Amino acid sequence: MLLEDWLNIERSSGQIGDVSLIENRLPKKLKRRREVITEEGTAGYEEYYDYVFPDETASLSLNILEAAYKWKKQKLCQSSIVADPISL
């Protein structure tokens, strides 16, 4: 709500700041479904909205890449030790 209000202020004034910077920070609205089982045992689906912020997705992907890099570096170190036992 805060970002939307900020965007409205920027659009109405027109000269204070850049609207595209705020639009890039707005969350994406995703409509999702999940299965719901009632006490009687009947199943159905419930629709809900999920909001994904661009800052969150960027940090998650960077964490995965960082972990993969560390794993690969560790594997290369282990393989070089096993491949050259004489140097130990």
Long-range contacts (C-beta under 8 A, 24 or more apart in sequence): 3-27, 24-54, 25-53, 25-54, 25-55, 27-51, 27-52, 27-53, 27-54, 28-52, 28-54
